[in-house]
Amino acid sequence: MLAVSLAVTFVPPSSSKAWAAPELKLNVKSAILIDAESGQVLYENNADEALPPASMAKMMTEYILMEQIKTGKLSWENMVHTSHYAANVGGSGGMLAENEQLSVRDMLYALSIYSSNDASVALAEHIAGTEQQFVAMMNEKAKEIGMSDKAHFTSATGLTRDDIDDPELKSNPLEGETLMTARDAAILGQRLIKDYPEILDFTKIPSKKLREADQYPMTNWNWMLEGKANSEFQKQFAYPGLDGLKTGSTDAAGYCFTGTALRNGMRLVSVVMNAQSTKQNPNKQEREAARFIETRKLLDYGFNNFEAKTVVKKDSAVESLPTVPLKKAVGKTVPVLTAGEVSFLMLKGENESNVKLEATDTTQGKLTAPVKKGDEVGTMTVTYGKTTKTVKLVAAEDVKKAGAFRLFFRSVGGFFSRIGDTIKGWF
C-alpha cells in the first residue's frame, strides 16, 4: 500500500518522462494527447496557440444538440427545416435542398458522418432561431466546460467568411473568426464523449445513406475508422479501437483531426492541427492523409507507453493523518480511511515516487461525537505531473457519544491537570 505523506505545492521535475515532451517529431502546428477519463495530459506541443479549427468546431454543435436531447428540449424525431441560408452555406455537405425537412437524428448523421455544413446550420437554426443566436450558446458553453478564453466561435460550422461564396451569407455580425487551441479541442472532445457517449454511435459509422432513395451513401471523412475502405489508399489508415471524433479542413486551418480510440479499457483523445505531409510536392490525397499519419503517432505513443495504475486504494489508512481529534466521545480520536481510489496513466514500469500526496483534516478540531462510519473528515490531494485529483477522507468506524458520567470526570481531570501545569509554572 502506498504510504501517504504531507506535501507542499509540487512542481514536477523536468526530467520526469511522464510529463516531458517525447521525441515524436510531429509534422503539425499544434498537438495534444489526453486521457479521456481524467483529462490527464500525456503529450502536448504548442497546445495553447489559438488556431482555426475548421469543422472540429462542429463538436460544439454536437454537444449542444446532445444536451438539448438529454434535457427534453428536442427529440430525435423532431423535424428540422432547411432554410435558404442553410441550403446554400457551401463547403462540405451539400446534401440538403431548401425547405427540405429531415429528423434531428438524420441531420446528426449528416453532420457527424459527412461533416455537413448545411445540416449543422439547419440544426443551429432549429435550436436557437438563428445561427448567430446559436453561436452565442456555443461561446457560453465553451466557458462553462472549461475551454480557454482564446476559444471563440462565430459559426456553427467552423467556416470562415472567406470560405463562403454568397455575399449575403458573409454578413456575420460577430467579430473575428472561429478559433480554438489544441487543448480547447481536447477538452471539448473529452466532454462530448464523457457527457454524451452515444455520440460515438454516430461518429463511428464509415458510411450511410442519408435517405433510402439516395444513389450513394455519405462517406465518413475519418479514414482511421475500421471498415473505412473507400479506396486502397484510405484503407491503410484504419486504426483498431478508433471510433471518432471530428475531422476539419479549410485553407486557413489546414488539415485537422480530433481523434479518440479505446483499447484495453483505456480511452485517449488526440488533437492535431494543421498537419503537414512530409512528401515532396504531395497531392491532395497525401496532404489530407497527413492528419491521420500524425494522429497514429500520437495514439501509438499513448497506448504503447502508458498504463493505468492505482496509486491510492479505497479504504486505505492514511499514514500522515491516521486519526482526527474527536470531542465528547469515549476515545479522543477517530481513525481515518480513504473513501475512494485514485488512478493515473503512468509510463509503463515507472514507480510511484513521482506521485505526491497531501492529507488535510477539514474538521478543524470541531468534530463532535456521535460520528458515523463514512462521515467526511478530510481530503487528500494526489498530484502526478500537472494533474491533481482529490479523494475524500472518512471516519473508519461509528463512534458513540460518551455518557455524562464519563464526560464529567474527564472535565474534572482536565481541570486539575491545568491547575497542576499552572503550579509547575511558579517554580
N, C-alpha and C positions, 0 to 999 in steps of 0.2 A: 504494500500500500504506500502511495506517495505521501511523504511527510509534508505537512503544511506549515509554512513559516511566515512570519510577518515580513512585509517588504515595502520599501519606499517606491516612489514613482520609478518605473522601469523604462530605460531606454535600450532597445535591442542593439547588441553589438553588431557592427558592420560585417564581422567575419562569419556570422551565422548564415548558413546557406538557406535556411528556411525562409528568410525574407530578403536575401540578397538577390539581385537580378542574375539569373543564369545566362550562360552564353548561348542564347537561342539564335541570334543573328536573324531576327525577323525583318523582312523587307516591307515594313509598314510605317506609317507616320505615327501611329499610336496603337497600343495593345494592352490588354489586361486579362488575367485568368483568375477566377474566384471559385470558392466552394459555394454551391447553390444553397446549401442549408444554412450556413452561418454568415456568408459574405466574406469569409477569410480570404485575403489576397495571397495567391501563390506566385504570381508574377505580374509585374507591371513595367511598362516602358512609355514614358511621355503620356501617362494616363489622365492627366489633368489639363491638357490643351483642348480648348473648345474648337470643334471641327464640324463641318456639315455632315450629318448622319445619313442623308438621303432617306430611303424608305425604312431604315431602322426606327425612324420617328413613329412609324405606324404601330410599334409596340405599345405606345401610349394610347393610341386609338383603340387597340385591342383591350388594353387594361380597363379603360373607362367603359367600353362596351360590356365586358365581363362583369364589371361592378354593377352596371345597370341591370343585367340579367339577375345577379345574385340578390339585389335589393327589391326585385319585383317590378321595377320601373319599365322593363322590357320583357318580352317573352321571345323565345326562339322563333315562334311562328308569326310574330308581328310582321306585316308587310311594309317594306321600305320603298318609298317613291324615289325615282331618279330624276332630279331636276335638270334643266338645261345646263347649268353650271357643272354639275357632277358628270353628265354625259360627255362634256366637252373639255374636261380638265386636262386631258392628254397624259402622256407618259405611259407607264406600264398599265396594263388592263385593257381598256377599250372594248370591254365586253358588254356594256350596258347602253341601251338606247334611251333617249329622252322619254320621260313619262313611263318607262318600264318599272314594274314592281316585282321585287323578289323578297323572300323572307329574310329576317335577320340572320338566320343560320346560313342561307345561301350567300348572302352578302359577305359573311365572315369567311366562308370557303374561298370566295374570290379574293378577299383581302389577304388571307394568310397563305394561300397556295400560290396565287398568281400576282401577288403584291398589287392588287387592282386599285389604282388611284380613284377611279370612278366609284367603286364600292366604298372606299374609305370616306370620300366626301359625302356620298349619299347617307351613310351611317351617321356621320357627324351632323348633317342637317336634320336627320330624323331625331337624334338625341337632343340637340341644342337649338334647333331652329335655323341657325346659320353656321357656316364653318368658323366664322370669327368668334361667335359665342362659344363654340366647341373648343376652339383654341384657348380661350380663357380658362376653360375647365382643365385643359391639358397642363397649362402653366401652374394652375393652383395645385393640381395633383402632383406635379413634379416636386414642389416644395413639401407637400405632405408626406411623400415617401422617401424623402431624404436626398434627392438629387441636388447638385450644387447650384449656386446662383449663376453659374455660367450656362446652365441649361435654359434654352429659350425656344419656344415653339411659335411658328407663325402660320402653320398649316396642319391639316390632319394627315398629310401625305409625305411630308419631307421635301416636296418640290420647292425650288427657289423661284423667284419671279422670272429669272431668265429661262427656266425650264418650260414656262407657259407661253404658248404661241398667241393665244387670243388676247388682244389688248384690253378687252373688257374684263378679263379674268385676272389681269395683273394688278388691278387697283385694290390690293390688300391694304387696309388702313393700318395694320400693325407694323411697327418699326422693326428694322433688322431682318435677319434671316434665321431659319431654324438651325440651332447649334446644340451640340452635346459633347461632353468629354467621353472618352472610353469608359471611365469609371461610372459616369452617369448611365451609359448604355447598359453596363453590367448590373447596376442597381435596378434599373428598370426591368431588365430581363429576369433577374432573380426574383423580384417581387411579382412579376407576371406569372411565372411558373409556380411560385410558392403559394400565392394567394388564389390563383385560378389554374391549377394543374391541368384542367380539362382543355386548356388552350392547346396542349400538345396533341390532342386528338385531331386538331385541325392542321397544325404546322408539320406533322409527320407524314402527311399524305403526299405521295410522289406526284400523282396526277388524278384529276377527277373532272368529269363533265359538269359544267355549271347547270345546264338544262339537258334533259334526256334527249331532246331533239338536236342538240349540238352535234356537228360532224366530228369535231375534235375535242379532246379534253384540255383543260388547263393543266400546264405542267409546272411543277414547283421550280423556282429559281435556285433552290438549295440543292446543289449537286452532291452533297455529302449524305443525303438520306439513303438508307439501304433500300434497294428496289428502285432507285432512281437511275434509269438506264435509257435516257433519251438517245444517247449515242455511245459508241465505244469510248470516245474521249471522255465523256462525263462519267462513265461507269467507274473509272479508276479512282474517283474521289470518294466513293461510298465509305462511310466510317461506322463501324459497329457501335450500336448504342446511341447514335446521334438521332435526335427526333425534333429538332428545331434550331434556330428560332426565327431569325429575320435577316434577309439579305437587304442590300441597298446599294444603289449606284446612280450618280449623276456626274456631270462634268466637273462640278465643284468638289464633290465628295470623293470621287474615285470609286473604287470597289471596296465595299464594307460588308461585314458579316458579324452578327451576334449569334453564336452557336451554343448549343447545350447537348450534353451526352451523359448517359448513365451507364456505369459499369460497376459490377460487384457492390451495388448499394451506394456508390459514390457518384453524385451528380456534380458536374462542373459547368460553369458558364464562361465562355470566352468571347472576347471582342477584338476585332481587327478593323482599323480604319485606314482607308487609302492604301490598300495593299498594292504592291508593285511586282510585276513579273521580272524574273532575273534573265529572261531570254533576250537576246538581241533582236530588235525590231519585231516584238511579239505581235501576233494578230489579235483580233478582238477576243476570240475564244481563250487564248493564252492569257490575255490581260484579265479576263473575268475569272479565270481559274486561280489567279494569284491569292485571292482571299481565302480559298479553300486549302491551298497548299500551306499558307501561314497558319490557318486555324488548326490544321492537323499537327503542326509542330507544337502549338500551344497545348492542345489536348493530350498529345502523346507525353509531353513533359509532365503534365499533371498526373495522368494515370500511371505512368511508369515510375515516378519518383516519390509519390506521396501515398500515405495510408492513414486511415482514421485510427487514432489512439485515445483511449480513455485515460485522462490524467488525474481525474478526481472521481472516485466511485461514490455511489449513493450509500447513505448510512455509514459513512466513514467518520471516525473520530478525527478531531482537528488538533494537531499537536500544539499549536501556538495558542489555542483557545479551547482547552479541554472542558472547561466549565464556565458558567457565568454566575455572578452573585444572585442570591435569591433571598428575599425578605419574608418573614413570618412563616417559615417552613420548618419542618423537623430538622433538615440539614440546611446549611448556609449557601449551597450552590446546587445547580442542576447541570448534568453532563450535556454536551453538545454533539450533534451529528450533522452531516451534510444532508440536505433534503433531496438532492438530485446529483446527476453526474455531469462532468464536463469533458468534452472531447475536442480535439483539434486534428486537422490534417497535418501530419508531420512527415519529414523526409524519412524514407524507409531506413531503419537501422539507427535513427537518431535517438539518443537517450532523452530523459526528461529534465535535464539540468537547465535547459533554456526556458522552462516554464516557471513563472514567478507567481506566488500566491500571497494574498493579504486578507487576513480574517479580521472582522470588526464586530465588536459587541455593540449592538444597536439599542440595548435596553438602558444604557447609561446608568446602571446601578439601581434602576427603579422597578425591576421585575419583582412581583409580589405573588406569593402562593395564594390560591392554588394555581398550578400550571398543568396543562395537558400535554401529553406526548404529541410532538408535531407543531407546537406553538413556535412561531418565529422568534428567534432571539439574536440573530445577527446575519451578516452577509460575508461572502468571500469572493473577492475578485481574482480571476485567474487570467494571466497575461502571457501570450506567446507571440513574439514578434510585435506586430502592430494591432493584433486582435485581442480584445479583452472580453471575457464572459463573466457572468455573475451567477452564483448559486446561493440559495438561502441556507442559513444555519438554523437548526431547530432543536427544541428540547428533546432529549433522548428518552424521557420517561415521564409518567404522571407524578406530580408532587402535590401532596395534600397540604392544606394549611395546618400549622401546628396548633395544638389546643391552648386554651387561655392559661392553664396552669404552667405549661412549659414556657410560653411567651413571657409570663410574669417573672419566673425565676431567671430567664435569660436577660430580662431587663434589669433585674436586681444585680445579677452578676456583672453586667456591663457597667452599672452604676459604680459598684465597689472597685471594679478594675480601673475606672477612670480616676477614682479618688486615690488609688494606690499609685498610679502614674504621676498624679499631682504631688503627692508627698515625696516621691523619689526625686522630683524636680527641686525640692527645697534643699537637698543635701548635695 
